Amino acid sequence: LAAITGLATTPDGRKLWTASADATVKCWDVASPTVERTFPLRAGPLGCVAVSPDGCLAAAGSSHNGTVTAWDLA
């Protein structure tokens, strides 16, 4: 397991998003603490993750190469 470097929750509090040093973003179901989705990114170690206030967009960033990756959650 790689170190978790960023956390975010969806506005309804049902999902937890994590960014990791292994360049993956994971979506966790809070009620059952299981990973629902994993997004492998080619950005190098990630430092942050965020979810938009409407819960429809997520983004993760890497200071390794200065990139931000965003995707639609709808």
C-alpha positions as CSV (number, residue, x, y, z in Angstrom):
1,L,0.0,0.0,0.0
2,A,1.2,3.5,-0.9
3,A,0.9,6.4,1.4
4,I,-2.3,8.4,1.2
5,T,-1.4,12.0,0.4
6,G,-4.8,13.6,-0.1
7,L,-8.5,13.1,1.1
8,A,-11.8,14.5,0.0
9,T,-15.4,13.6,0.6
10,T,-18.4,14.0,-1.6
11,P,-20.9,16.6,-0.5
12,D,-23.3,14.0,0.8
13,G,-20.5,12.3,2.9
14,R,-21.2,8.9,1.4
15,K,-17.9,8.6,-0.6
16,L,-14.3,9.3,0.4
17,W,-11.7,10.0,-2.3
18,T,-8.0,9.3,-1.6
19,A,-4.9,10.3,-3.6
20,S,-1.7,8.3,-3.1
21,A,2.0,8.3,-3.7
22,D,1.6,5.4,-6.1
23,A,-0.3,7.8,-8.5
24,T,-3.8,6.3,-7.9
25,V,-7.0,7.9,-6.9
26,K,-9.5,5.6,-5.1
27,C,-13.2,6.1,-4.4
28,W,-14.3,4.5,-1.1
29,D,-17.8,3.7,0.1
30,V,-17.9,5.1,3.6
31,A,-20.6,2.8,4.9
32,S,-18.8,-0.4,4.0
33,P,-15.2,0.8,3.9
34,T,-14.5,-0.8,0.5
35,V,-12.9,0.6,-2.7
36,E,-15.5,1.1,-5.4
37,R,-13.3,2.5,-8.1
38,T,-9.6,3.0,-8.7
39,F,-8.1,5.5,-11.2
40,P,-4.5,4.9,-12.1
41,L,-2.9,8.2,-13.3
42,R,0.4,8.8,-15.1
43,A,1.1,11.9,-13.2
44,G,3.6,10.5,-10.7
45,P,3.0,10.7,-7.0
46,L,-0.2,12.6,-6.2
47,G,-0.4,15.3,-3.6
48,C,-4.1,16.2,-3.5
49,V,-7.6,15.3,-4.6
50,A,-10.8,17.3,-4.6
51,V,-14.5,16.8,-5.4
52,S,-16.7,19.7,-6.6
53,P,-19.5,21.0,-4.4
54,D,-22.1,19.4,-6.7
55,G,-20.3,16.0,-6.5
56,C,-20.0,15.8,-10.3
57,L,-16.3,16.5,-10.9
58,A,-13.1,15.2,-9.2
59,A,-9.6,16.4,-9.7
60,A,-6.1,15.2,-8.5
61,G,-2.8,17.0,-8.7
62,S,0.8,16.1,-8.7
63,S,3.6,18.4,-7.7
64,H,6.0,15.8,-9.2
65,N,5.3,17.2,-12.7
66,G,2.8,20.0,-12.0
67,T,-0.2,18.4,-13.6
68,V,-3.9,18.3,-12.6
69,T,-6.2,15.6,-13.9
70,A,-10.0,16.1,-13.7
71,W,-12.8,13.8,-14.6
72,D,-16.6,13.7,-14.7
73,L,-18.3,11.7,-11.9
74,A,-21.8,12.0,-13.3
